[in-house]
Amino acid sequence: MNGDFDGTAPSLITTCQAIDCYILPNLASQLRIFPSALQVEMAFKNMLRRVVASDTPINVNDSASTTFDEYPLKSPLPQPTIQGKETTFGTNPVIKTFYAGKSNGSSVNWVETPPKQLKQKVSKAYDRVAIKVYKVADPEQPTIAGRTPLKIEKIEVQSPVLVTSLKDIVEHEGIFLEAHETATFTSPFKPLFFSYDNIIAAYSEASAGSVLKEHLHLLTQLMAELFGNMLIQLRHLRDSKLISFKLAWAYFPRDSIIYRGAEDCERLFRVVDTEYQQIPPALSVSCCHIVFTGATFQWTITNLEIPEFEGNLPISSLPNYPLSFHANASLLKSKLIARGKKVLDYQGLNYCEYAGTGNFVGAKTERHNVSLSFRDILRHVY
């Protein structure tokens, strides 16, 4: 294995000796600059290329020297795939993180400096609390001396014991909680409002001194802050049979009956949910009602709207309002039930049915009471 090579590939042993004597020492010096695995690989390939292309004899041992002719690498260095970029584009094995800074208009201003974060000790302390409350400035309240009153915008229930207790209570409101997850409620807190009595009952039934009792006590105090003044205002409005647009959602709990009077007929709907919409400004009431599809009767979802209005209005003046505020609610229900039964009676196959008086024409005309159904006709035919 001594001597010079004439352009043919060096043998495996000679190549390994060259790596031990020349490449590795030089590579070791470059490791101080390129500590990553990718840079080590690139430095190794560059070093090997210089060895293979060198015309200078390399001393492998004391008794022999070998000269390597040019011997190209099987795997060339990767080239950039994006035009206009340097050869080093994307080669550093580094993750660079940018953070959203103060935006200029609609574009995001990305910066290298991260925003200030809570200390780990403080963050853990926040995670231990049973309930988190988030407050924002109340735009409906006046700002005096640069200070605006605050209102509760969001509540996060972190207590697993409390979430488990609320799970079955708010399920009726279409809210399905998982005991191992945080329960989040946002303004106007409809699930908590319509479940107020059940939550108070759960607090009364909880064992004294238990964790559940303590956490339910916190929640009831918070609900008193949320709904205390509101409940008083609602009671006065309902006693006067009035309604305000801001509190209109509180008149339509889930599964309550809503009345809609139209020119052609009167109809009743069952409430599913309510939501304020911006365009056009209105309270959208999602309801379900029974319709005939031509083949069967089934429940169908529809949306009824209550347009935005100022101040207070009589409840019965709205195009859609709770049946409980109808002047003759019991009479209306009886009339609609009778109408529904009549619709059911008209179902099925009917032909030439008659009930009343009939004239039999013979030697003399005779009048008879007649009751003829389609089933009687089929019986005589078949």
NUMIGU-106801 format. One record per residue: residue in one letter; x, y, z of N, C-alpha, C in turn. Coordinates in steps of 0.02 Angstrom, whole numbers, plus 32768, in hexadecimal, padded with zeros to 4 digits. Example, Ala and Ser with C-alpha at 12.3 -4.5 7.8 and 13.67 -1.06 7.14 Angstrom:
! NUMIGU-106801
a82947EE4818682677F1F818682947F5B8186;s82827F90816282AC7FCB816582858002818A;
***
This chain:
! NUMIGU-106801
m802A7FC38000800080008000802B803E8000;n806D80377FF5809880717FF0809B80897FA8;g80AF80C77F9D80B880E07F5A808481127F48;d808981297F08805A815C7EEF8022813B7EC9;f7FE9815A7ECA7FAF81417EA57FA881687E65;d7F9281467E307F8E81647DED7F4781797DDB;g7F2481997E077EE181B17DF67EAB81807E09;t7EBC81447E1C7E8881147E317E7781217E79;a7E3B81067E8E7E2481117ED37E5380F07F03;p7E6581107F3A7E9080F27F6C7E6D80B97F8E;s7E96808A7FA67E7880517FC97E5B8067800B;l7E30803C802A7E0E804C80687E3F805880A0;i7E73802D80A57EA3803480DC7ECA807480D6;t7EE2808480977F0980C1808C7EDE80FE809C;t7E9F80FD80887E73813680967E69814080E1;c7E61810881057E59810D814D7E988128816E;q7ED2811381547F10812D81717F1681778165;a7F02818D81297F0681D581197ED781FC8146;i7E9D81E081537E6D820281807E8A820981C5;d7EAB81D181DE7EC781D382227EFF82058228;c7F2A820A81F37F67823381F87F5B827B81E5;y7F2C828981B87F2782CD819E7EE382ED81AC;i7EAE82C9819C7E6C82E9819F7E5582F481E6;l7E5A82C082107E4082C682547E6282FC827C;p7EA6830382797EC5833A829F7EAC837E8289;n7EA6838882467E8D83C9822E7E4383D2823F;l7E1E839B823C7DD783A0824B7DCD83B28294;a7DF8839782C07DF283A583077DFA83EF8316;s7E25841182EF7E2E845882FA7DF0848082E5;q7DCD846682B27D92848A829B7D55847D82C7;l7D57844982EF7D1F843B831B7D158472834E;r7D498499835B7D4284D0838A7D138506836E;i7D108509832B7CE8853C830A7CA3852182F7;f7CA284E182E27C6484C382CB7C50848A82F9;p7C2F8497832F7C208462835F7BE48437834B;s7BBC844D831B7B7F8428830B7B8E83ED82DD;a7B5F83BE82DB7B69838282B27B6C83928268;l7B4183C082527B4183D1820B7B8183F381F7;q7B9C842082207BDA844282107C1684118212;v7C1383E1823F7C4883AE82417C4983878200;e7C0F837581E97C0B834F81AA7C268377816F;m7C1383B8816D7C2A83E381367C7683EC8139;a7C9083F881777CD98400817E7CFE83C1816A;f7CE38388817B7D03834881697D05833F811E;k7CCE835080FB7CCC834880B37CFD83788091;n7D0083B680A97D2F83E6808C7D7783CF8096;m7D8683B580D17DC9839D80DF7DDA836280B3;l7DAC833580A97DB882FA80807DC1830E8037;r7D9C834180217DA483597FDC7DEB83747FD0;r7E04839A80027E4783B67FFA7E7C837E7FF9;v7E72834B80217EA2831380237EA282EF7FE0;v7E6682E27FC77E6282BC7F887E7E82E47F4E;a7E7283277F4E7E8883507F167ED183677F1D;s7EF1835A7F567F3583737F617F68834C7F38;d7F9B83707F1D7FD383517EF9800E83447F27;t8009835C7F66804283557F94803F83117FB5;p807882ED7FB6807882AB7FD7806782B28021;i80428282803A802E828180808050824680A1;n8073825380D88095821E80FC806381F88126;v805881BB8111802A81918137804E81718170;n808D8159816680B6813E819B80FF814E818B;d812E813481B38174814581AA81918128816A;s817780F18151819780CE8119817580D980D7;a813D80FF80D681198108809880F7814B8096;s80ED8165805B80C681A2804F809981978014;t806081B58015802E81AA7FE1801781ED7FC6;t801081F27F847FF6822E7F647FB1821D7F47;f7F7E82437F5C7F3982377F447F2B82657F09;d7F1582497ED27EFC82717E9A7EB482867EA9;e7E9782B17E807E5382C97E8B7E22828E7E8A;y7DFB828B7EBF7DC982557EC57D8882747EDE;p7D5682827EB27D1B82A87EC57CF182837EF9;l7CCF82AC7F247CA282907F567C6282777F35;k7C4682417F527C0882277F377BCD82547F48;s7BCF82787F817B9882A37F977BB082EB7F98;p7BA183137F657BB783587F637B9483827F98;l7BB183BC7FA97B9383E77FDB7B4F84007FC3;p7B1F84057FF17ADC841B7FDC7ADE84637FC3;q7AB884707F8F7AB384B27F727A6F84D27F85;p7A6E85137F8B7A3085347F9E79FB852A7F68;t79BD851E7F7F798685157F50796085557F43;i796E858B7F68794D85CB7F60797C85FA7F3B;q796686137F03799086407EDC799B86817F01;g79D7869D7EF679E886DC7F157A0386D67F5C;k7A0A869A7F767A2386907FB97A6A86767FB7;e7A9186857FEC7AD5866D7FEF7AD886227FFC;t7B1386077FF17B1B85BE7FF97B1285A88041;t7B1985D780707B1185C580B77AC985CC80CE;f7A9B85DC809F7A5685E780B27A3785A780D0;g7A1F85AD810E79FD8576812F7A29853D8146;t7A6B8549814B7A988512815E7AA3850C81A8;n7A99854281CE7AA5853E82167A6C85178238;p7A7D84E4825E7A4984BD82817A3184E282BF;v7A0F851A82B579FA854582EC79B1855882E2;i798A855B8318794685748316794685BB8330;k792D85E883077929862F831A78E086428326;t78D2865E835F788E86708372788686BB8371;f784F86D28352783D8719835177FB87228376;y77F0875F838E77B6876D83B7779087A9839A;a774F87A883A0772687DE8387772F881B83B4;g7749885183967752888F83BB771988BF83AE;k772588FE83B976F1893083AC76E689348361;s76A8892A834D7698892683067692896C82E9;n76A3897182A9769C89AF8284766489A68251;g762A89BD826275F289B3823575D9896B8237;s75CF894D81FC75B4890981F775EB88D481F9;s762A88E881ED766088B781EB767C88AB8232;v76988870823B76B5885D827B76FF886F827C;n7715889082B0775B88A382B8777E886C82E1;w77A5884182C077C7880A82E17809882282FD;v78168812833D78538827835F787487EB837F;e78B487F4839178DA87BE83AF78D187BB83FB;t78BF87F4841978B987F68462787687DB8478;p787587A984A37835878D84B9781287BC84EA;p77D087BB84EC77AC87E4851E77BA87CA8564;k77B087F4859477BC87E085D9778C87A985ED;q77A68776860C777E873D8622777B873B866E;l7747871986867741871086CE777986E386E8;k779086F1872277C086C48741779E8681874F;q77C6864D874C77AB860A8755778786028798;k77A1862187CB7783861D880C773E863F880C;v773A867887EC76FA869C87E876C8867587BD;s76E0865A878576B486338759769685F7877D;k76BE85D487A476A6859B87C9767385B087FE;a767E85EA881B764E8603884D760A8612882D;y760B862E87F175CD863B87CC75AA85FA87BA;d75D085C787AA75B2858787977591856387D1;r75A18577880E75848555884875418572885C;v752E85AC884374EF85CA885874B485A4883A;a747B85A5885D744085808846741E85A2880B;i741D85E6880B73F9860B87D87424864787C2;k7429865287827449868E8767741386BC874A;v741986FD875973EA872F8740741087628716;y73F6877086DA741687A186AD73E687DC86A5;k7401881886B273D8885486AE73F288838678;v73C488A7865773D688D8862473B089198633;a73C4894E861173A1898E8619735A898785FD;d732A89A2862272E4899E860E72D489DA85E1;p72C989CE859F72BC8A07857272798A29857E;e724C8A0885A3720A8A2485AF720A8A5385EC;q72418A55860F72478A80864A72708ABF8639;p72608AF8865772868B35864772CD8B338664;t72FB8B51864173408B58865873478B9C867B;i73598B9A86B9735F8BD786E173A68BDD86FA;a73C58C1886EB740A8C26870074398BF086E5;g742B8BD986A874568BA78689744E8B6186A3;r741B8B5586CC74118B1286E873CE8AF786D2;t73CF8AB986B873938A98869F73848A5B86CB;p73468A5486E173358A198709734289D886E2;l734F89A48706735E896386E87321893586EC;k7320890486BF72ED88D086C1730E888D86B5;i72EE885886CD7309881486C472FB87FD867D;e732E87EA8659732887D48614732E8788860C;k735587698637735F87208630736E87028674;i735786C4867D7363869E86BA737F865A86A7;e73B5864686C873D1860486BE73CE85DD8700;v73AB85A6870073A5857B873B73DA85458735;q740C8547876174448517875E743C84DD878F;s741284E687C1740984B387F473E8847487D6;p740A843A87D673EB83FD87BC73AC83EA87E2;v73AC83F78824737183E7884C733684128837;l73438452882A730D847F881772F5847087D0;v7323846187A3730F8450875E72E48412875D;t72F683E0878572CE83A38789728883B187A2;s728283DE87D3724083F087ED7217841587BA;l7237844087927212846887607201843F8722;k722384088719721C83E186DB71D483CF86CC;d71B283B286FC716C839D86F1713C83D886F3;i714F840E871571218447871C711B846D86DB;v7153847C86BA715284A6867E7147847D863E;e7142843B864571378412860970F5842385E7;h70C38435860F7082844885F37088848685C7;e70BA84AF85D270C484EB85AA70EF84DE856C;g70FB849F855D7124848F8523716E8496852E;i71848499856D71CB849F857E71E1845C859B;f7214843E857B722B83FC85907273840385AA;l727B83FA85EA72BB8404860B72DF83C28615;e732183C58616734C838C8626736F839C8668;a736B836C86977383837986DB73CE838886DD;h73F3837086AB743C837A86AB745183B78682;e742183E0866E7430841C8647741384598669;t742F84938658741584D2867373D384E48653;a73A384FA867B7363851086617364855B8659;t73568572861C735985BA860C731485D485FD;f7302860C861C72C2862D860F72D0867685FD;t72AE868F85CA72B886D385B3727786FA85B8;s727E873D85B87244876985BD7213875B8584;p71D28759859071AE876B85CE71A3873185FF;f71C886FB85F971C786C38629718286A3862D;k7165869485F37122867685F0711D86338615;p714D8605860D714685C58631714385CE867D;l716A85FC86987169860886E07129862B86F6;f7111865986CD70D5867E86DE7098865086E1;f708E862886AD705385FD86AA705A85C186DA;s709785B486F270A1857D872270AA85988769;y709985D7877470A685F887B4708585D287EE;d704685C187E7702285A0881E7040855B882C;n7052853687F8706F84F3880270B484F78823;i70DB852B8813711C8533883371158544887C;i70E5856F888B70D7858088D170C0854288F8;a7098851888D7708084DB88F770BB84AB8904;a70E984A788D47124847B88DE714F84948917;y715484D6891E717A84F28956715984E18999;s711784E5899C70F384D689DA70F9848D89ED;e70FD846089BB70FF841889C8714683FF89D5;a717A842689C571BF841089CF71CF84098A19;s71F983D98A2A720B83CD8A70723284088A8C;a722284198AC8724384518AE9728D84428AF3;g72B884738AE47300846B8AED732284468AB5;s72FD842E8A83731C840A8A4C733B843B8A1A;v7368842189F07387844B89BC73528464898B;l73238438897A72ED844C894C72C584868968;k72B6848489A9729084B989C972B684FB89C4;e72F784FA89D07320853789CD732285538987;h732B852789557331853F891072EE855788F5;l72B7853589087275854D88F47265858F8914;h727E85998951727385DA897272958612894B;l72D18605893272F38637890972CB864788CA;l72B0861288AB728A861C886D72498642887A;t7227863388B071E8865788BF71F686A088CF;q722E86AF88EF724086F588FB724D871988B9;l726F86F7888C727E8714884B723E871F8823;m720F86EF882771D086F7880371A6872F8820;a71AC873A886171888773887F71A287B58863;e71E487B88858720187F5883971EB87FB87F1;l71E687C387CE71D387C48787718A87D6877D;f715D87B587A2711687B9879470ED87DD87C8;g710C87F687FE70E58815883370BA884E881B;n70D7888287FF70B288BC87E6708688A987AB;m709E887B878270798866874770388844875A;l70398819878C6FFC87F687A16FC8882787BC;i6FDF885A87DF6FB0888C87F96F9088B287BF;q6FB988C6878E6F9F88EA87546F6E88C0872C;l6F7F887F87236F53885286FE6F1088498721;r6F11884387626ED3883A87876EA58876877E;h6EC288B387806E9988EF87776E7E88F2872F;l6EA688E186FE6E8E88E386B96E5788B086AD;r6E60887486C66E2D884086BC6DEC885186E0;d6DF1886D871A6DB48882873E6D8E88B68716;s6DB288DF86F16D92891386C76D8588FA8680;k6D9488BB86726D8C889D862F6DB288C585FB;l6DEE88DA860E6E1A88FE85E06E5888D585D2;i6E7C88EA859F6EBA88C7858C6EEB88FB8571;s6F2C88F185806F61891B85636F8A88F08533;f6FA7890F85016FCC88E884CF700A88C984EE;k702A88EC851C706788D2853B705A88928562;l7021888D85837011885385AC6FDF8825858B;a6FD3882E854B6FA0880585296FB187BB852A;w6FF287AA85287006876385276FEE873E8565;a6FE78763859E6FD3874385DD6F8A872E85DD;y6F62874485AB6F1C873285A66F1286F08580;f6F4886D585656F40869A853A6F6F86618551;p6F60864285896F898609859E6F7F85CE856E;r6FAD85A0856F6FAA856585446F6B853C8554;d6F498525851F6F0D84FD85216ECE85248535;s6ED48565853D6E98858D85496E7285958507;i6E3285A9850B6E0785AF84D06E0285F884BC;i6E0E8605847C6E0B864984616DD0864E8430;y6DAD868584336D71868F840A6D8286BD83D0;r6D6886AB83966D7086D5835A6D2B86DD833A;g6D14871B83376CD4872983176CDF874382D1;a6CC1872282A06CC88736825A6C828743823D;e6C81875E82006C41876E81E06C1A872F81D0;d6C3E86FA81BC6C1B86BE81A66C09869181E0;c6C34868D82136C268660824B6C5186728287;e6C41865482BF6C69865B82FC6C92861B8306;r6CD08622831D6CFB85E883236D2285EC8364;l6D3685B2837C6D5F85AC83B86DA0858983A6;f6DD7859E83C66E19858183BA6E39857183FE;r6E68854383FD6E8E853184396ED4854E8433;v6EEA857484666F29859784636F648566846B;v6F97857084426FD585498446700D85748463;d701685B18448704C85DD845F703E86248446;t706286548462705D869A844C70A386B58440;e70A786E6841370E78705840470DB874A83E5;y7101877B83FD70FD87BE83E1712587C183A0;q710887DD836C712A87E4832C7133882E831C;q7167883D82F57179888282E77157889D82A8;i7151887482747135888B823470FC885D8220;p70BD8877821F70A888B5824070A688AB828B;p70AA88E182B270AA88DA82FB706888BA8313;a706D888083317031885C8347704688258377;l7014880B839B701D87CF83C370028795839A;s702D876783897019872D8362700886F48392;v6FCB86DB838C6FB386A483B76FAF8665838C;s6FDA8636839C6FD985F683796FA385CA8398;c6F7585B2836E6F3C858C83866F33854C835D;c6F0C851F83786EF884E483526EAC84E08352;h6E8F84C7831C6E4784BF83166E39848482E9;i6DFC846C82EB6DE8843082C56DCC84458282;v6DE68427824D6DCE843382096DBF83F081E8;f6D9483F381B56D8383B7818E6DAB83BA814D;t6DD2838781406DFE838581066DDD836980C8;g6D9E835580CE6D7D833280976D7B82E880A2;a6DA682D080CF6DA8828980DF6DA1827C812A;t6DBB82AC81526DB982A2819A6DBE82E581BE;f6DAE82E581FE6DB6832182286DFA831B824C;q6E1E8354824E6E5F8352826E6E7183978289;w6EA0839882BA6EB883D682D66EE983F882A6;t6EE18439829E6F0D846082716F24849E8296;i6F6484B0828B6F8184EC82AB6F748529827F;t6F608560829E6F58859F827C6F6E85D882AA;n6F798613828E6F90864D82B56F5B868482B2;l6F48869C82EC6F1B86D582F16F438711830B;e6F34874C82F26F5B878783046F3087BA832A;i6F5087DA835A6F328813837D6F5E884F836D;p6F48887D83436F7288B683306F8588E1836C;e6FBF890083686FD7892B839E6FA7896583A9;f6F9E897883E76F7389B183F86F9189D58434;e6F7D8A13843D6F968A3D84736F658A3A84AE;g6F828A4184EA6F598A4485266F358A038534;n6EF88A0A854F6ECE89D0855F6E9089CF8533;l6E78899385246E3B898B84FC6E0E8959851E;p6DCC895D85126D9F892885296DB288E68508;i6DB488B1852E6DCB887185136D9E885A84DA;s6D5D886384E16D2F884B84AE6D328872846D;s6D5788AA846C6D5E88D1842E6D9488B58400;l6DBC888684186DF1886983EF6DD3883783BE;p6DF4882D83846DDA87FC83546DDF87B4836F;n6E0E87A8839C6E16876783BC6E2287728406;y6DFB875184306E04875B84786DEF871C849D;p6E02871584DD6DF286D985036DA686CE8509;l6D92868F85026D4B867F85076D2E8692854B;s6D578690857F6D3E869F85C26D2586E785C8;f6D378714859A6D218759859C6CE68765856C;h6CCB8731854E6C91873985226C538745854D;a6C26876F85346BEB8782855B6BBE87468568;n6BB9871885386B8E86DC853F6BB7869E852E;a6BEB869385566C19865C85476BF786188549;s6BCC860C857C6BAB85CA85826B7A85BF854A;l6B5485F385366B2585EC84FF6B4985E184BD;l6B81860484B46BA985FB84776BC485B48472;k6BDE859984A86BF8855584A76BC185228496;s6B86852B84B26B4F84FD84A36B3C85018459;k6B3B853D843E6B29854583F76B5D852583C9;l6B9C852E83D96BD0851183AF6BD384C583B6;i6BC584AB83F26BC3846383FB6B8B844483D1;a6B51846583D26B18844D83A96B298450835F;r6B4C8485834B6B60848A83056B91845282F2;g6BBE844283206BED840C83136BCB83C9830D;k6B9A83BC83386B75837D83336B4F837882F2;k6B3583B082DA6B1183AF829B6B40839F8261;v6B7D83B882656BAF83A882316BBD835D8231;l6BC38340826C6BD082F882716B9682D08255;d6B5882E882606B1E82C582476B1B82C581FB;y6B3982F781DC6B3882FB81936B7082D38172;q6B9882B2819A6BCC8288817E6BAF82488161;g6BD5822881366BC081E8811A6B9B81F080D9;l6B8181B880BF6B5E81B5807F6B1381BE808A;n6AF581F0806C6AAE81FE80746A8F820B8030;y6A5281EF80266A3181F87FE569E581F17FEF;c69C182217FD66978821F7FD7695B8213801D;e69798232804F695F822B8092692B8261809F;y68F6824D80C368C0827C80D0689D826A8111;a6889829C8136686282938172682E82C98175;g67ED82B7817667B782E88177677782C88160;t674A82EF8142670A82D58129671082C580DF;g66ED829180C966ED827E808366A68271806B;n6698827D802C66568273800E665582337FE5;f662782077FF5661D81CA7FCE65E281D67F9F;v65EF81D47F5E65BC81E37F2C659F81A07F13;g656181957F20653F81597F0864F8816C7EF5;a64C781437F0A648181557EFE647381987F1F;k649581A27F56649181E37F7764D681F27F95;t64E582307F9F652682447FB96528823C8005;e655D821A801B6565820F806265A7822E8079;r65A6824B80B565E3826980D165FE823C8108;h663E822F8105665F82038136669F8224814F;n66B38213818D66F5822781A7672981F7818A;v675C8214816D678E81EC814967D381F7816A;s67F781C28172683E81C6818768658194815E;l688881AC812D68AB818180FD68F681908100;s691D815D810E6966816581116986813E80D9;f69C4814D80CC69E9812C809769F280E180A7;r69F680D180E669FD808A80F969BD806480E8;d6982808380F06943806380DD694080558092;i695B8084806A695B807A80226988803F8010;l69C3803C802F69F08004802169D17FC18036;r69AD7FC1806D698E7F848086695C7F6A8054;h69337F95803469017F7F800469207F6C7FC1;v69587F8C7FAF69797F7D7F6F699C7F3A7F72;y69C07F2E7FAB69E87EF17FAF69C67EBC7FDB;
***
